[in-house]
């Protein structure tokens, strides 16, 4: 019987984190879920148990290093050695920079940036002495390119990328076998848009094209078994990152014209209020999906190709060799 591995998922009660919890549990992992909302924690651990795994839900504010450390110690004591740590927790705002109160801006940064710093620190404290383990940082195309109305989120995701690159280099320098991967995501159909802080009458929405959170969850599971420095999900992510390298000024102009209104919709939908300071899944489970199931894609050719790049490269080289042989024979 294959021994079940142990994962920790921060922000695992909703959205991408919840989809990751389900994906891992359905594929032989025991999962600890770190989040603030009681109802979400209960439902997420029920998902793990239903898949036949051991579950542990720990009420944790990832902005507090002491709480994250205590949670990691408890996981090690109750479930066993942590093999995978997924840093997903974040909070967000959908307003112009100058309209966001300073305390809210700081809180978003503490959760979205320092939450990943704290998770990485706690994970490494247990993984480095064993010289094994994988950490996955949930990032975004917005780790490379800021967009209007999301300065706090974009700034935090940029910071996570820089921080992680430093730690990767430090681990390599010390000869550690612990691996850290960065997963950069597109717009996703999650409950984030039901509890973003926002003063708009229109409902917030992800920038299209929209993908289901399970697409991201499958990529996390792939990285757990095949860790690499970075992985992109969605052609839109690749287009954003590469486009910003080539023509950042053009993107300034395009985003200014299109993306403020592009993050708002007239569709009616739930508005749970801001989750920046208080969880919005404390009394009711919110699940993984938002209100955009009709538009969201459940498959992604870009990440599929990335997961199978060795086989695809081999096939391409084989085809090229075959074409060369045929060409040679025809010339003979």
Secondary structure, DSSP 8 states (H G I E B T S, - for coil): ----EEEEEETTTSHHHHHHHHHHHTTTEEEEEEES-HHHHHHHHHHHHHTT--EEEEE--TT-HHHHHHHHHHHHHHT-S--EEEE-----EES-GGGS-HHHHHHHHIIIIIHHHHHHHHHHHHHHHHT--EEEEEEEGGGTS--TT-HHHHHHHHHHHHHHHHHHHHHHHTT---EEEEEEE-EEESTHHHHSEE--SSEE---SSEEEHHHHHHHHHHHHHS--SEEE-SHHHHHHHHHHHH-HHHHHHHHHHHHHHHTEE-S--------SSS-SSSSS---S--S-TTT-BS--HHHHHHHTHHHHHHHHHHHHHHHHHHHHHHH-
